[in-house]
């Protein structure tokens, strides 16, 4: 049995294998550590994945928060299954991070945004990586769904999609502008109301023909109308200009 030193006794222990054993518990732990000022040790990082341990996108998120709060990090290496993170004071600023892969920039937003909401001034994030990655919500989810929902709570941020990036190259770029939180507002969402309309976007980039966007949209419309017969469904179809994307890919939101 390993005996904790006096310095380690203050650490909050987080088991990264719980639930799906992926990166989400790691992102939440790092953000909450920075917000609370409490040091943590996360073990069994991504134990539920085929390749356990830190991947480039996870390490990019941790180091981004480390920079924001002038924290100290042990075990911050690719493949590491355990880290110790000791946060400092969160500060406003202009931050840049590149996953170096097609790792999701949307997941970088998830770990960084809560911290900057409690910074001492306005901040910007310039993030590079995958905007449309597997096992992660596309950046359109953050723009079209997450942002409007958080705005109800009093959260003020903007996300500009500068360039889409697809697997395996990544290369996508987004810019996030964040204002510090004045106050968190409680909300009530008890009545779903009646579904009147559904809108969406189907897009292709690179060498994929626009026909793929049309096929995806038509399939989605057919599926949605079979379930929501009274709703109006409208899905735009676009070909992303070559200067606004890296790699080949498509998506629908």
Secondary structure, 3 states (H helix, E strand, C coil): CCCCCCCHHHCEEEECCCCCCCCHHHHHHHHHHHHHCCCEEEECCCCCCCCCCCCHHHHHHHHHHHHHHCCEEECCCCCCCCEEEECCCCCCCEEEEECCCCCEHHHHHHHHHHHHCCCCCCEEEEEEEECECCCCCCHHHHHHHHHHHHHHCCCCEEEEEEEEEECCCECEEEEEEECCCCCCCCCCCCCCCCCCEEEEEEEEECCCCHHHHHHHHHHHHHHHHHHCCCCEEEEEEEECCHHHEECCEEEEC
